[in-house]
Amino acid sequence: MATKTTVAVLGCGLIGASWAALFLRAGHDVRAWDPDPQSLGGFRDRVATPLAQLEQIGTPTTAQGSLHLSADLADALEGARLIQENAPENVPLKQDLYARIEALVADDVIIASSTSAHPWSHLSVGMKHPDRLITAHPFNPPHLVPLVEIFGTDDAVVAWAEAFYSGIGSAPVRLKKEAVGHIANRLASALWREAVHIVAEGIADVEAVDKALVNGPGLRWSVLGAHMAYHLGGGTGGMAGYLDHLGASQEKRWASLGNPSLTPEVREKLVNGVMAEAAGRSIAELEAERDAALIALAKQRLKSD
């Protein structure tokens, strides 16, 4: 999107910092607010890391936007066209924040919630103008993983948001109806449920499950979605051919999938297994490895484009 926009980032944790870096890199001005003075005070430093990572990926086409920190909500909202809300996953807290926002901004200002699970209908209760609210869930970290899942009830608002997020390099997808966990978290939860079942049943350990995923379907899924992968799996017959010849075997696999419980014994297996896979590396070290790999992929996508 060529038009420079002022974005209010409410909630200055990791997701807020990642969003802010992405907005700034695309040339938009960011006004950040958090009720916690410590979180707000350290925000500029937290934004610096994702900004540096974005610089590694490629040169921006516009000048970087400005970052303004505010301890006052009204000041943070001044001039904002879009409000990216990153408050804790607490519905009453979010609803209270929306009431405060609506008392301070014009009717056409869009509120985009980064909620990872809560549906729009839960968040919008009590709003004067619920049509201005959208759920715009990013995949962590937003500045390196382009997906943004959008749901709203006003087509014009959703269309504007799709164009805006596309303009900063994200990949928006629109939900036709709301769902707990949106799209990607539902898919991820379904996969992890079976991954936990495999460990709980002693079929394989944590590291083996992760290795199988990364070196098998994970590679394919990075370039093809689940449906398209099976379309190609049908050969010249495509999806129809696959369903005709292998649909029954797929249903047999579905029937054998597990529904594990996170009992103390299963939790212990998961914790011990992931610690063994980490092999002494700290969370910070593992995050750095993840981000380096994501940056390499982003560079490759940029070359392909």
C-alpha positions as CSV (number, residue, x, y, z in Angstrom):
1,M,0.0,0.0,0.0
2,A,1.6,3.3,-1.2
3,T,-0.4,5.6,1.2
4,K,1.5,6.3,4.4
5,T,-0.7,5.3,7.4
6,T,-0.5,5.9,11.1
7,V,-0.9,2.6,13.0
8,A,-1.6,2.5,16.8
9,V,0.1,-0.6,18.3
10,L,-1.6,-1.4,21.6
11,G,0.3,-3.9,23.7
12,C,4.0,-3.8,23.6
13,G,5.0,-7.4,24.1
14,L,6.8,-9.7,21.5
15,I,3.9,-9.6,19.0
16,G,3.5,-5.9,19.3
17,A,7.2,-5.4,18.7
18,S,7.2,-7.6,15.7
19,W,4.1,-5.9,14.2
20,A,5.7,-2.5,14.9
21,A,8.9,-3.4,13.1
22,L,6.9,-4.6,10.1
23,F,4.8,-1.4,9.9
24,L,7.8,0.8,10.3
25,R,9.8,-1.0,7.7
26,A,6.9,-0.6,5.2
27,G,7.1,3.2,5.8
28,H,4.1,3.6,8.2
29,D,4.2,5.6,11.4
30,V,3.6,3.7,14.6
31,R,2.2,5.1,17.9
32,A,2.7,2.5,20.7
33,W,0.9,2.2,24.0
34,D,1.0,-0.3,26.9
35,P,-0.4,0.1,30.4
36,D,2.8,-1.3,31.9
37,P,5.5,1.4,32.0
38,Q,8.3,-1.2,31.9
39,S,6.9,-2.9,28.8
40,L,6.4,0.5,27.1
41,G,9.9,1.7,28.3
42,G,11.7,-1.2,26.7
43,F,9.7,-1.3,23.5
44,R,12.1,0.7,21.3
45,D,14.9,-1.8,22.1
46,R,12.6,-4.8,21.5
47,V,11.6,-3.3,18.1
48,A,15.2,-2.9,17.1
49,T,15.9,-6.7,16.8
50,P,13.1,-7.5,14.3
51,L,13.9,-4.3,12.4
52,A,17.5,-5.5,12.0
53,Q,16.2,-8.8,10.8
54,L,14.0,-7.2,8.2
55,E,17.0,-5.2,7.0
56,Q,18.8,-8.5,6.4
57,I,16.0,-9.7,4.2
58,G,15.9,-6.8,1.8
59,T,15.9,-3.1,1.1
60,P,12.6,-1.2,1.7
61,T,11.1,0.7,-1.1
62,T,10.1,3.6,1.1
63,A,11.7,5.5,4.0
64,Q,11.2,3.9,7.4
65,G,8.3,5.3,9.5
66,S,8.6,6.9,12.8
67,L,8.0,5.3,16.2
68,H,6.2,7.3,19.0
69,L,5.8,5.9,22.5
70,S,2.9,7.1,24.6
71,A,1.8,6.4,28.2
72,D,-1.6,7.9,27.4
73,L,-4.1,5.9,25.3
74,A,-5.7,9.0,23.7
75,D,-2.3,10.2,22.6
76,A,-1.4,6.8,21.1
77,L,-4.6,6.8,19.1
78,E,-4.2,10.3,17.7
79,G,-4.3,10.2,13.9
80,A,-4.5,6.4,13.7
81,R,-6.3,4.7,10.8
82,L,-5.6,1.2,12.0
83,I,-5.3,0.0,15.6
84,Q,-3.4,-3.3,16.0
85,E,-4.5,-4.6,19.4
86,N,-2.2,-7.1,21.1
87,A,-3.7,-7.2,24.6
88,P,-3.6,-10.4,26.7
89,E,-6.0,-13.2,25.6
90,N,-8.7,-12.1,28.1
91,V,-12.0,-11.3,26.5
92,P,-13.4,-8.9,29.2
93,L,-10.1,-7.0,29.1
94,K,-10.2,-6.7,25.4
95,Q,-13.9,-5.6,25.5
96,D,-13.1,-2.9,28.0
97,L,-10.2,-1.7,25.9
98,Y,-12.5,-1.5,22.8
99,A,-15.0,0.6,24.8
100,R,-12.2,3.0,25.8
101,I,-11.0,3.2,22.1
102,E,-14.4,3.9,20.7
103,A,-14.8,6.8,23.1
104,L,-11.7,8.4,21.6
105,V,-11.6,7.7,17.8
106,A,-13.8,8.4,14.8
107,D,-16.3,5.8,13.6
108,D,-14.2,4.7,10.6
109,V,-11.0,3.8,12.5
110,I,-10.4,0.0,12.2
111,I,-9.6,-2.1,15.3
112,A,-7.6,-5.3,14.4
113,S,-7.2,-7.8,17.1
114,S,-4.2,-10.1,17.0
115,T,-6.1,-12.7,19.1
116,S,-4.9,-16.2,18.5
117,A,-8.1,-18.0,19.4
118,H,-11.1,-15.9,20.4
119,P,-13.8,-15.5,17.7
120,W,-15.0,-12.1,16.6
121,S,-18.5,-12.6,18.1
122,H,-17.0,-12.9,21.6
123,L,-14.8,-9.8,21.2
124,S,-17.3,-7.5,19.6
125,V,-20.0,-7.8,22.4
126,G,-20.9,-4.3,23.7
127,M,-19.2,-2.4,20.9
128,K,-21.0,0.7,19.5
129,H,-19.6,0.0,16.0
130,P,-18.8,-3.7,15.8
131,D,-18.4,-3.6,12.1
132,R,-15.1,-1.7,12.6
133,L,-13.6,-4.7,14.4
134,I,-11.7,-7.4,12.7
135,T,-9.7,-10.3,13.9
136,A,-6.2,-10.2,12.3
137,H,-4.3,-13.0,13.7
138,P,-0.6,-13.2,12.7
139,F,1.6,-16.3,13.0
140,N,4.6,-15.7,15.4
141,P,6.8,-13.9,14.6
142,P,4.7,-11.6,12.3
143,H,7.7,-9.8,10.8
144,L,9.1,-13.2,9.5
145,V,6.0,-15.3,9.0
146,P,3.7,-13.5,6.5
147,L,0.3,-15.1,7.3
148,V,-2.5,-12.9,8.7
149,E,-5.9,-14.5,9.2
150,I,-8.7,-12.0,8.9
151,F,-12.4,-12.1,9.8
152,G,-14.9,-9.3,9.9
153,T,-18.5,-8.5,9.1
154,D,-18.0,-5.5,6.9
155,D,-16.7,-6.4,3.4
156,A,-15.2,-2.9,2.9
157,V,-13.3,-3.0,6.2
158,V,-12.0,-6.5,5.5
159,A,-11.0,-5.5,1.9
160,W,-9.1,-2.4,3.2
161,A,-7.3,-4.6,5.8
162,E,-6.4,-7.2,3.2
163,A,-4.9,-4.4,1.0
164,F,-3.0,-2.9,3.9
165,Y,-1.5,-6.2,5.2
166,S,-0.6,-7.2,1.6
167,G,1.1,-3.8,1.2
168,I,3.5,-4.5,4.2
169,G,4.5,-7.9,2.7
170,S,2.1,-10.1,4.7
171,A,-0.1,-12.8,3.2
172,P,-3.7,-12.2,4.4
173,V,-6.4,-14.9,4.2
174,R,-10.0,-14.2,4.8
175,L,-12.3,-16.5,6.9
176,K,-15.8,-16.9,5.4
177,K,-17.1,-17.5,9.0
178,E,-15.5,-17.2,12.4
179,A,-13.9,-20.2,14.1
180,V,-12.1,-20.7,17.4
181,G,-8.4,-20.7,16.5
182,H,-9.1,-19.4,13.0
183,I,-7.4,-21.6,10.3
184,A,-3.7,-22.1,11.0
185,N,-4.0,-22.8,14.7
186,R,-6.7,-25.3,14.1
187,L,-4.4,-27.1,11.6
188,A,-1.5,-26.8,13.9
189,S,-3.5,-28.1,16.8
190,A,-4.7,-31.1,14.8
191,L,-1.2,-32.0,13.8
192,W,0.2,-31.6,17.3
193,R,-2.6,-33.7,18.7
194,E,-1.4,-36.6,16.6
195,A,2.3,-35.8,17.4
196,V,1.5,-36.0,21.1
197,H,-0.5,-39.3,20.5
198,I,2.5,-40.8,18.7
199,V,4.8,-40.0,21.7
200,A,2.2,-41.0,24.3
201,E,1.7,-44.4,22.6
202,G,5.4,-45.0,22.3
203,I,5.4,-45.1,18.6
204,A,8.3,-42.6,18.4
205,D,10.0,-40.1,20.6
206,V,9.7,-36.3,20.4
207,E,12.8,-35.8,18.4
208,A,11.9,-38.4,15.9
209,V,8.4,-36.9,15.4
210,D,9.9,-33.5,14.8
211,K,12.6,-34.8,12.5
212,A,10.0,-36.7,10.4
213,L,7.8,-33.6,10.1
214,V,10.6,-31.2,9.2
215,N,12.3,-33.5,6.7
216,G,9.0,-34.9,5.2
217,P,5.7,-33.1,4.9
218,G,7.0,-29.9,6.4
219,L,9.1,-29.4,3.2
220,R,6.2,-30.1,1.0
221,W,3.8,-27.9,3.0
222,S,6.2,-25.0,2.6
223,V,5.4,-24.8,-1.1
224,L,2.0,-26.6,-1.3
225,G,-1.1,-26.6,0.9
226,A,-2.6,-29.8,2.2
227,H,-5.3,-29.9,-0.5
228,M,-3.0,-29.2,-3.4
229,A,-0.5,-31.8,-2.1
230,Y,-3.2,-34.5,-2.3
231,H,-4.3,-33.1,-5.7
232,L,-0.8,-33.9,-7.0
233,G,-0.8,-37.2,-5.1
234,G,-3.6,-38.3,-7.4
235,G,-1.3,-38.2,-10.4
236,T,-2.9,-37.4,-13.7
237,G,-6.3,-37.9,-12.1
238,G,-5.7,-35.1,-9.6
239,M,-7.9,-34.8,-6.5
240,A,-10.7,-36.8,-8.0
241,G,-8.4,-39.6,-8.9
242,Y,-6.9,-39.6,-5.4
243,L,-10.3,-39.7,-3.7
244,D,-11.5,-42.5,-6.0
245,H,-8.4,-44.7,-5.5
246,L,-7.1,-43.8,-2.1
247,G,-10.0,-42.1,-0.3
248,A,-10.8,-45.3,1.6
249,S,-7.2,-45.7,2.9
250,Q,-7.2,-42.0,4.0
251,E,-10.4,-42.6,6.0
252,K,-8.7,-45.7,7.5
253,R,-5.8,-43.5,8.7
254,W,-8.2,-40.9,10.0
255,A,-10.0,-43.5,12.1
256,S,-6.7,-44.6,13.6
257,L,-5.6,-41.1,14.7
258,G,-5.4,-40.5,18.5
259,N,-7.1,-38.2,20.9
260,P,-4.5,-38.0,23.7
261,S,-4.9,-36.5,27.2
262,L,-2.2,-34.3,28.7
263,T,-1.8,-36.6,31.8
264,P,1.2,-36.1,34.1
265,E,2.9,-39.0,32.4
266,V,2.4,-37.6,28.9
267,R,3.5,-34.2,30.0
268,E,6.7,-35.7,31.4
269,K,7.4,-37.5,28.1
270,L,6.9,-34.2,26.2
271,V,9.0,-32.1,28.5
272,N,11.8,-34.6,28.7
273,G,11.7,-35.3,24.9
274,V,11.9,-31.6,23.9
275,M,14.7,-31.0,26.4
276,A,16.6,-33.9,24.8
277,E,16.0,-32.4,21.3
278,A,17.1,-29.0,22.5
279,A,20.4,-30.6,23.6
280,G,21.3,-27.8,26.1
281,R,20.3,-24.9,23.8
282,S,18.4,-22.1,25.6
283,I,15.1,-20.7,24.4
284,A,17.0,-17.6,23.1
285,E,19.4,-19.8,21.2
286,L,16.6,-21.9,19.7
287,E,14.7,-18.7,18.7
288,A,17.8,-17.3,17.1
289,E,18.1,-20.5,15.0
290,R,14.5,-20.4,14.1
291,D,14.7,-16.8,13.0
292,A,17.9,-17.3,11.0
293,A,16.1,-20.1,9.1
294,L,13.0,-17.9,8.5
295,I,15.2,-15.0,7.3
296,A,16.9,-17.4,4.8
297,L,13.5,-18.5,3.5
298,A,12.3,-14.9,3.3
299,K,15.4,-14.0,1.2
300,Q,14.7,-16.9,-1.1
301,R,11.1,-15.8,-1.5
302,L,12.2,-12.3,-2.3
303,K,14.6,-13.6,-5.0
304,S,11.8,-15.7,-6.5
305,D,9.5,-12.7,-6.6
